[in-house]
């Protein structure tokens, strides 16, 4: 589910990861562009997963 993916991204970044690889979770998503944009907010801007979820709700 989307929230779980973004929580995973947030946890990885908090744990010191330099980036992520989510593969089919993104490519098979109904709106892959929005999922990637949400993940980018977490990775590049340090935003929390809950805030990034707003992109997927619009």
LOMARKE-813758 format. One line per 8 residues: number of its first residue (from 1); their letters; for each residue x, y, z of N, C-alpha, C. Coordinates in nm, 2 decimals, padded with zeros to 4 digits. Layout:
BEGIN
NUM) a) X/Y/Z/X/Y/Z/X/Y/Z  ... $
//
This chain:
BEGIN
1) xxxxxxxx) 00.08/-00.12/00.00/00.00/00.00/00.00/00.09/00.12/00.00  00.03/00.23/-00.05/00.11/00.36/-00.07/00.17/00.41/00.06  00.10/00.41/00.17/00.15/00.46/00.30/00.26/00.37/00.34  00.26/00.24/00.33/00.37/00.16/00.37/00.49/00.18/00.29  00.48/00.20/00.16/00.59/00.23/00.07/00.66/00.36/00.12  00.58/00.47/00.14/00.64/00.59/00.18/00.69/00.59/00.32  00.63/00.51/00.41/00.69/00.49/00.54/00.83/00.42/00.53  00.84/00.33/00.44/00.96/00.26/00.42/01.07/00.35/00.37 $
9) xxxxxxxx) 01.03/00.44/00.27/01.12/00.54/00.22/01.17/00.63/00.33  01.07/00.68/00.41/01.11/00.77/00.52/01.20/00.70/00.62  01.17/00.58/00.66/01.26/00.50/00.75/01.40/00.48/00.69  01.41/00.45/00.57/01.54/00.43/00.50/01.62/00.56/00.51  01.56/00.67/00.48/01.63/00.80/00.48/01.67/00.84/00.62  01.58/00.82/00.72/01.62/00.84/00.86/01.73/00.75/00.90  01.74/00.63/00.84/01.85/00.54/00.88/01.98/00.57/00.81  01.98/00.67/00.72/02.11/00.71/00.66/02.12/00.67/00.51 $
17) xxxxxxxx) 02.01/00.62/00.45/02.02/00.58/00.31/02.05/00.70/00.22  02.11/00.67/00.11/02.14/00.78/00.01/02.03/00.79/-00.09  01.95/00.68/-00.10/01.84/00.68/-00.20/01.76/00.55/-00.18  01.68/00.52/-00.28/01.59/00.40/-00.27/01.58/00.33/-00.40  01.53/00.21/-00.40/01.50/00.14/-00.52/01.37/00.06/-00.49  01.26/00.11/-00.55/01.13/00.05/-00.52/01.07/-00.02/-00.64  01.13/-00.02/-00.75/01.10/-00.10/-00.87/00.95/-00.11/-00.90  00.90/-00.24/-00.90/00.76/-00.27/-00.94/00.66/-00.20/-00.86 $
25) xxxxxxxx) 00.69/-00.16/-00.73/00.59/-00.09/-00.65/00.56/00.05/-00.72  00.66/00.10/-00.79/00.63/00.23/-00.86/00.58/00.20/-01.00  00.64/00.11/-01.07/00.60/00.09/-01.21/00.46/00.03/-01.22  00.41/-00.05/-01.13/00.28/-00.11/-01.13/00.17/-00.02/-01.06  00.21/00.09/-01.00/00.12/00.17/-00.93/00.03/00.24/-01.03  -00.09/00.27/-00.99/-00.19/00.33/-01.08/-00.15/00.48/-01.12  -00.07/00.54/-01.04/-00.02/00.68/-01.07/00.13/00.68/-01.04  00.22/00.61/-01.12/00.36/00.60/-01.08/00.43/00.74/-01.07 $
33) xxxxxxxx) 00.39/00.84/-01.15/00.45/00.97/-01.15/00.42/01.03/-01.01  00.30/01.02/-00.96/00.28/01.08/-00.83/00.35/01.01/-00.71  00.36/00.87/-00.72/00.43/00.80/-00.62/00.58/00.84/-00.62  00.64/00.85/-00.73/00.78/00.89/-00.74/00.80/01.03/-00.69  00.70/01.12/-00.73/00.71/01.26/-00.68/00.70/01.26/-00.52  00.61/01.18/-00.47/00.60/01.17/-00.32/00.72/01.12/-00.26  00.78/01.02/-00.32/00.91/00.96/-00.26/01.02/01.07/-00.27  01.02/01.14/-00.38/01.12/01.25/-00.40/01.11/01.36/-00.29 $
41) xxxxxxxx) 00.99/01.39/-00.25/00.98/01.49/-00.14/01.04/01.44/-00.01  01.03/01.31/00.01/01.09/01.25/00.13/01.25/01.25/00.12  01.29/01.21/00.00/01.44/01.19/-00.02/01.51/01.32/-00.03  01.46/01.41/-00.12/01.53/01.53/-00.15/01.50/01.65/-00.06  01.38/01.65/00.00/01.34/01.77/00.08/01.32/01.73/00.22  01.34/01.60/00.26/01.33/01.56/00.40/01.19/01.58/00.46  01.09/01.57/00.37/00.95/01.58/00.42/00.90/01.45/00.48  00.81/01.45/00.58/00.76/01.33/00.63/00.67/01.25/00.54 $
49) xxxxxxxx) 00.66/01.12/00.55/00.58/01.04/00.47/00.43/01.09/00.46  00.38/01.13/00.58/00.24/01.17/00.58/00.22/01.29/00.50  00.31/01.38/00.49/00.30/01.50/00.41/00.31/01.46/00.26  00.40/01.37/00.23/00.42/01.33/00.09/00.29/01.25/00.04  00.22/01.19/00.13/00.10/01.12/00.09/-00.01/01.21/00.03  00.00/01.34/00.06/-00.10/01.44/00.01/-00.09/01.44/-00.14  00.03/01.42/-00.20/00.04/01.41/-00.35/-00.05/01.30/-00.41  -00.06/01.19/-00.34/-00.13/01.08/-00.39/-00.28/01.09/-00.37 $
57) xx) -00.32/01.18/-00.28/-00.46/01.20/-00.25/-00.53/01.31/-00.34  -00.44/01.37/-00.42/-00.50/01.48/-00.51/-00.53/01.42/-00.65 $
//
